[in-house]
Amino acid sequence: MKRFWLVLRWSLLVIVVLAIGTLLAAWFIDSRQTDQELVDEFKGQRIRPTVHHYQIKDGSEQPRTIRFMETPALPGDSALPVVLFVHGAPSSLSFFNEFFKDTSLLNRAQLVAVDRPGYGYSDYGRVETSVVQQAKFLQPLIDRYRNAPYLMVVGSSYGGSVSARLAMNNPDEVNHVVFVSSALGPGLERTYPISHWVDTPLLRWGIPPLLRLANDEKLAHREALEAILPDWPKIRANITMLHGQRDELVYPTNVSFAQQHLINAQVKQFLLPENRHDIVFNKREYMTEILLNILSHYNVKDTAKPQPIALKKAAKGLYSSVLIH
C-alpha cells in the first residue's frame, strides 16, 4: 500500500508539472505570422500571395480588422475559380500555408486564406463567439470574389461552422463547400471539464490568449450552432465532407447531421477510418486531390469583370487596407 501511494504521488506530480509546463509553453507559442513573415515564407515562389487588411464596422466604437492573403487573380474572361480557406481554433491563416505552395492548386485556382475574427492579425484576442457575426465580418470576402467563375469555401473544424453560415447567406455566390473535420451540429463535439474550470475568474487570467480564445468559442459553440439551425435549407452549394472516423474532438456524427439538414444540396462524404482531428496535417495531399477533382468538374457560371474591394497599397507593398461600412 505504501508503494501504491508513492507511485500515485509521483504520478500526480508528473501530471501537474507537465500541465504547468504546457501552460507556460503556450504563452510563447504563436501560431500566427506577421505580414513580413508571410512575404518571406513565399518569396521563392513563382506565384506568391499578397497580404491585405480591411476594416468593417460592427456597431462598436472600434471597427473590426480582418486580414487575408490571396494569390494573384487573372484578368477578365480568364479568371480562375477561387478557393477560400477558413481555419479552426486555435489557429490562423498560416494553417493553410502548404496549400499555397502546391503548384497543382496554384495553377488551377486563386487561393485565399483569412484570419478569423480574434485570431492571427484580425484583432488578435478580440473574441467573437457568434457564428452569425463572424460570417458578417467575412462577408466582404464573398463580395470580393462573387464574380469569380466558381467560388469554393473550405472550412476546417470551427471554420466549418463559419463556412456553413457563409453558404447560408450567399446561396447564389458560394458554389461548393468543403467541410473538413467540421463542427456543425449543436453538441456534437467534446468539451473537456477543464474548459469550464479555466473559464472561472480565478484561473482565466493565467490562460494564454490563444487558448482563451478557443475556449471561449468552445463554451459558446452549442448556442452559436443552434442560432443557425433553421437556416440549413438555405444552402444550395454542392457539399463535400472529409471527416476522421476516429475523431474524438469533433465527432463523426457531424457528417450525418449535415446530411439530414442539407436538404437542398448535393452531399458527398469521405470518411477516413484511421484519422482523428488531423486531416489537414496528415492527409493534406489527399485533401488536395479532392479539391483538384472538384475544380476539374465545376460548371462555369456567367462572369462579369471582377469588382474587388478597393484596397490601397501600403508603402512596402506588403498589405493594403480599407474601411467597409
C-alpha positions as CSV (number, residue, x, y, z in Angstrom):
1,M,0.0,0.0,0.0
2,K,2.9,2.3,0.8
3,R,4.3,1.7,-2.6
4,F,1.0,2.4,-4.2
5,W,0.7,5.9,-2.6
6,L,4.3,6.7,-3.5
7,V,3.6,5.8,-7.2
8,L,0.3,7.8,-7.0
9,R,2.1,10.9,-5.6
10,W,4.8,10.8,-8.2
11,S,2.2,10.3,-11.0
12,L,0.2,13.3,-9.8
13,L,3.4,15.4,-9.5
14,V,4.4,14.5,-13.1
15,I,0.9,15.4,-14.4
16,V,1.0,18.7,-12.5
17,V,4.5,19.5,-13.8
18,L,3.5,18.6,-17.4
19,A,0.3,20.7,-17.2
20,I,2.2,23.7,-15.8
21,G,4.9,23.3,-18.4
22,T,2.4,23.0,-21.2
23,L,0.7,26.2,-20.0
24,L,3.9,28.1,-19.7
25,A,5.0,27.0,-23.2
26,A,1.6,28.0,-24.6
27,W,2.4,31.6,-23.7
28,F,5.4,31.6,-26.0
29,I,3.7,29.6,-28.9
30,D,2.3,31.9,-31.5
31,S,0.5,30.2,-34.5
32,R,0.4,33.4,-36.5
33,Q,2.9,35.1,-38.8
34,T,3.4,38.8,-39.4
35,D,2.8,40.3,-42.8
36,Q,6.5,40.4,-43.5
37,E,7.0,36.8,-42.3
38,L,4.3,35.7,-44.7
39,V,6.0,37.6,-47.6
40,D,9.3,35.9,-46.7
41,E,7.6,32.5,-46.4
42,F,6.6,32.6,-50.1
43,K,9.3,34.8,-51.6
44,G,10.9,32.0,-53.6
45,Q,7.7,31.0,-55.4
46,R,6.6,31.9,-58.9
47,I,3.1,32.5,-57.7
48,R,3.2,34.4,-54.5
49,P,0.3,35.5,-52.3
50,T,-0.1,39.1,-51.1
51,V,-1.4,40.2,-47.7
52,H,-4.4,42.5,-47.2
53,H,-6.3,44.0,-44.4
54,Y,-9.8,45.6,-44.4
55,Q,-11.9,47.1,-41.6
56,I,-15.7,46.6,-41.1
57,K,-17.9,48.4,-38.7
58,D,-19.8,46.2,-36.3
59,G,-21.6,48.8,-34.2
60,S,-18.9,49.2,-31.6
61,E,-16.6,52.2,-31.3
62,Q,-13.7,50.4,-32.8
63,P,-14.1,48.8,-36.3
64,R,-13.2,45.2,-36.8
65,T,-9.9,44.5,-38.7
66,I,-9.8,41.4,-40.9
67,R,-6.6,40.1,-42.5
68,F,-6.4,37.8,-45.5
69,M,-3.9,36.7,-48.1
70,E,-4.6,35.8,-51.7
71,T,-2.7,34.6,-54.8
72,P,-2.9,36.8,-57.9
73,A,-6.1,36.8,-59.9
74,L,-6.2,36.5,-63.7
75,P,-7.9,39.4,-65.5
76,G,-11.2,39.3,-67.4
77,D,-12.6,36.2,-69.0
78,S,-9.6,34.1,-68.0
79,A,-10.4,34.5,-64.3
80,L,-9.6,31.5,-62.1
81,P,-12.0,29.8,-59.7
82,V,-11.5,30.9,-56.1
83,V,-10.8,28.7,-53.1
84,L,-11.3,30.4,-49.7
85,F,-9.8,28.6,-46.7
86,V,-11.3,29.3,-43.2
87,H,-9.3,27.9,-40.2
88,G,-10.4,26.4,-36.9
89,A,-9.3,27.1,-33.3
90,P,-6.7,27.9,-32.1
91,S,-5.1,28.7,-35.4
92,S,-4.6,31.4,-38.1
93,L,-4.4,31.6,-41.9
94,S,-0.9,30.2,-41.7
95,F,-2.6,26.8,-41.0
96,F,-3.0,26.6,-44.8
97,N,0.5,27.7,-45.9
98,E,1.3,24.3,-47.5
99,F,-1.6,24.6,-49.9
100,F,-0.2,28.0,-51.1
101,K,3.0,26.2,-52.0
102,D,1.3,23.5,-54.1
103,T,1.8,24.3,-57.8
104,S,-1.0,21.9,-58.8
105,L,-3.5,24.1,-56.9
106,L,-1.9,27.4,-57.7
107,N,-2.2,26.6,-61.4
108,R,-5.9,25.8,-61.1
109,A,-7.3,28.4,-58.7
110,Q,-6.9,31.7,-56.9
111,L,-6.2,30.7,-53.3
112,V,-7.4,32.9,-50.4
113,A,-7.0,32.3,-46.6
114,V,-8.3,34.5,-43.8
115,D,-7.6,35.1,-40.2
116,R,-10.9,34.6,-38.4
117,P,-12.0,37.4,-36.0
118,G,-9.8,37.4,-33.0
119,Y,-7.1,35.2,-34.5
120,G,-3.9,35.9,-36.4
121,Y,-3.9,39.6,-37.2
122,S,-7.6,40.0,-37.3
123,D,-7.8,41.9,-34.0
124,Y,-5.9,39.2,-32.1
125,G,-7.5,38.5,-28.7
126,R,-10.8,40.2,-29.5
127,V,-13.1,37.2,-29.3
128,E,-16.4,36.9,-31.2
129,T,-18.3,33.8,-30.2
130,S,-21.2,34.2,-32.6
131,V,-21.0,32.3,-35.9
132,V,-23.6,34.7,-37.3
133,Q,-21.3,37.7,-36.5
134,Q,-18.1,36.0,-37.7
135,A,-19.8,35.4,-41.1
136,K,-20.8,39.0,-41.3
137,F,-17.2,40.1,-40.7
138,L,-16.0,37.8,-43.5
139,Q,-18.8,38.8,-45.9
140,P,-16.6,41.3,-47.7
141,L,-14.5,38.4,-49.0
142,I,-17.5,36.8,-50.6
143,D,-18.4,40.1,-52.1
144,R,-14.8,40.4,-53.4
145,Y,-15.0,37.1,-55.3
146,R,-18.6,37.0,-56.2
147,N,-17.7,37.4,-59.9
148,A,-15.3,34.5,-59.9
149,P,-16.3,31.7,-62.3
150,Y,-16.6,29.4,-59.3
151,L,-16.3,30.0,-55.5
152,M,-15.4,27.2,-53.1
153,V,-15.2,27.7,-49.4
154,V,-13.1,25.2,-47.4
155,G,-13.8,25.2,-43.6
156,S,-11.7,23.3,-41.1
157,S,-13.1,22.4,-37.6
158,Y,-14.7,25.6,-36.2
159,G,-14.1,27.2,-39.6
160,G,-16.6,24.8,-41.0
161,S,-19.3,26.4,-38.8
162,V,-18.5,29.8,-40.3
163,S,-18.3,28.4,-43.8
164,A,-21.8,26.9,-43.4
165,R,-23.1,30.3,-42.4
166,L,-21.4,32.0,-45.4
167,A,-23.1,29.5,-47.7
168,M,-26.5,30.1,-46.0
169,N,-26.1,33.9,-46.5
170,N,-24.9,33.5,-50.1
171,P,-26.7,30.7,-51.8
172,D,-26.2,32.2,-55.3
173,E,-22.5,33.0,-54.8
174,V,-21.0,30.0,-52.9
175,N,-20.8,27.1,-55.3
176,H,-19.1,24.5,-53.2
177,V,-18.3,24.0,-49.5
178,V,-15.7,21.5,-48.3
179,F,-16.2,20.7,-44.6
180,V,-13.0,19.2,-43.1
181,S,-13.4,17.8,-39.6
182,S,-16.1,20.4,-39.2
183,A,-18.2,21.1,-36.1
184,L,-21.7,21.6,-37.5
185,G,-24.3,20.0,-35.1
186,P,-25.0,21.5,-31.7
187,G,-23.3,19.4,-29.0
188,L,-21.6,17.1,-31.5
189,E,-18.1,17.8,-30.1
190,R,-16.2,17.0,-27.0
191,T,-16.0,19.7,-24.3
192,Y,-13.5,18.7,-21.6
193,P,-14.3,19.6,-17.9
194,I,-11.1,21.7,-17.8
195,S,-12.8,24.1,-20.3
196,H,-15.2,25.1,-17.6
197,W,-12.6,25.3,-14.9
198,V,-10.3,27.7,-16.8
199,D,-13.3,29.9,-17.6
200,T,-13.5,30.9,-13.9
201,P,-12.2,34.3,-12.9
202,L,-9.6,32.7,-10.6
203,L,-7.9,30.7,-13.5
204,R,-8.8,32.7,-16.6
205,W,-6.1,35.3,-16.1
206,G,-3.4,32.7,-16.4
207,I,-4.6,31.2,-19.7
208,P,-2.6,32.3,-22.8
209,P,-4.7,34.5,-25.2
210,L,-4.8,31.9,-28.0
211,L,-6.1,29.2,-25.7
212,R,-8.6,31.5,-24.1
213,L,-10.0,32.5,-27.5
214,A,-10.5,28.9,-28.4
215,N,-12.0,28.1,-25.1
216,D,-14.5,31.0,-25.3
217,E,-15.6,29.8,-28.7
218,K,-15.9,26.2,-27.4
219,L,-18.1,27.1,-24.5
220,A,-20.4,29.2,-26.7
221,H,-20.4,26.8,-29.7
222,R,-23.6,24.9,-28.9
223,E,-25.6,28.1,-28.7
224,A,-23.9,29.6,-31.8
225,L,-24.8,26.5,-33.8
226,E,-28.4,26.5,-32.5
227,A,-28.7,30.1,-33.8
228,I,-28.1,28.9,-37.4
229,L,-30.0,25.7,-37.2
230,P,-33.2,26.9,-39.0
231,D,-31.1,28.2,-42.0
232,W,-29.5,24.9,-43.2
233,P,-32.1,24.6,-46.0
234,K,-30.8,27.8,-47.5
235,I,-27.6,26.1,-48.6
236,R,-27.7,25.2,-52.3
237,A,-24.0,24.7,-52.8
238,N,-22.5,21.3,-53.5
239,I,-21.0,19.8,-50.4
240,T,-18.0,17.6,-49.8
241,M,-17.3,16.3,-46.3
242,L,-14.0,14.9,-45.0
243,H,-14.0,13.5,-41.5
244,G,-11.9,11.1,-39.5
245,Q,-13.9,8.2,-38.1
246,R,-11.6,8.3,-35.0
247,D,-12.1,12.0,-34.4
248,E,-12.8,12.3,-30.6
249,L,-12.8,16.1,-30.6
250,V,-15.4,16.8,-33.3
251,Y,-17.5,13.7,-33.6
252,P,-18.1,11.9,-37.0
253,T,-21.8,12.2,-36.3
254,N,-21.5,15.8,-37.6
255,V,-21.5,14.2,-41.1
256,S,-24.9,12.5,-40.6
257,F,-26.2,15.7,-39.0
258,A,-25.2,17.7,-42.1
259,Q,-26.7,15.1,-44.5
260,Q,-30.0,15.3,-42.7
261,H,-30.1,19.1,-42.7
262,L,-28.7,19.8,-46.2
263,I,-32.0,19.1,-47.9
264,N,-31.3,21.4,-50.9
265,A,-27.7,20.5,-51.5
266,Q,-25.8,17.5,-53.1
267,V,-23.6,15.9,-50.5
268,K,-20.5,13.7,-51.0
269,Q,-18.7,12.3,-48.0
270,F,-15.2,10.9,-47.4
271,L,-14.9,9.1,-44.0
272,L,-11.3,8.3,-43.2
273,P,-11.2,5.2,-40.9
274,E,-7.7,5.9,-39.4
275,N,-7.8,9.6,-38.9
276,R,-8.7,11.7,-35.9
277,H,-8.9,15.5,-36.0
278,D,-5.8,15.8,-38.1
279,I,-6.8,15.6,-41.8
280,V,-5.3,19.0,-42.9
281,F,-1.9,17.9,-41.5
282,N,-1.8,14.2,-42.1
283,K,-4.0,13.9,-45.2
284,R,-3.1,17.2,-47.0
285,E,-2.2,15.6,-50.3
286,Y,-5.4,13.5,-50.3
287,M,-7.3,16.7,-49.4
288,T,-5.6,18.5,-52.3
289,E,-6.6,15.7,-54.7
290,I,-10.2,16.2,-53.7
291,L,-10.0,19.9,-54.2
292,L,-8.4,19.4,-57.7
293,N,-11.1,16.9,-58.6
294,I,-13.8,19.5,-57.7
295,L,-12.1,22.2,-59.7
296,S,-11.8,19.9,-62.7
297,H,-15.6,19.3,-62.8
298,Y,-17.1,22.6,-61.8
299,N,-19.7,24.3,-64.0
300,V,-18.6,27.7,-65.1
301,K,-21.1,30.4,-64.1
302,D,-21.6,33.6,-66.1
303,T,-18.9,36.1,-65.1
304,A,-18.5,39.8,-65.1
305,K,-15.4,41.7,-64.7
306,P,-14.1,41.3,-61.1
307,Q,-15.2,44.0,-58.6
308,P,-12.7,43.7,-55.8
309,I,-12.6,45.6,-52.6
310,A,-10.9,48.9,-53.3
311,L,-7.6,48.4,-51.5
312,K,-4.7,50.8,-51.1
313,K,-1.2,49.5,-51.4
314,A,1.0,50.3,-48.4
315,A,4.4,51.8,-48.6
316,K,6.3,48.5,-48.7
317,G,3.6,46.7,-50.8
318,L,3.1,44.2,-48.1
319,Y,-0.6,44.8,-47.4
320,S,-3.4,47.1,-48.1
321,S,-6.5,48.2,-46.1
322,V,-9.9,49.7,-46.5
323,L,-12.8,50.6,-44.2
324,I,-16.1,48.9,-45.0
325,H,-19.3,50.3,-43.6
